[in-house]
Amino acid sequence: MWSIYILLCEDGSFYTGSTNNVEKRLKNHLKGVGARYTKSHKPVKLIYRENFQTRSEALKREIEIKKLTKAEKEKLIK
């Protein structure tokens, strides 16, 4: 099972990523490990998640979400 996820960062920005272990990945983000963006934009909490059967499906969806504006991402989250 693969997932895409969105994290809310301290500065109000969003970070979108994909993984096959969201819990482990979130712990790494909180430690400042694994993504350059979350080293300087400390994540506060997981606010969105979608699950997929394959890595390919998850990566395609991650790209789609990263192309969205912040306002569009806010609508997706709600």
C-alpha angles and dihedrals in degrees: 000000000000127000140194116211142184123216125200110225128209092255092054094257125128129234119201123198145151133229145149091235113042096178093054092044092051091051089052092049090051089052090051093248130128107022129056092213096056092049090068098027104050111217117234103185148341107262105170139024137174124186128218137182095230139036089234092059091048093049092049090052091045090056091049092052094046089057092057122099118245090256091053090049090051089054091049092052095052 
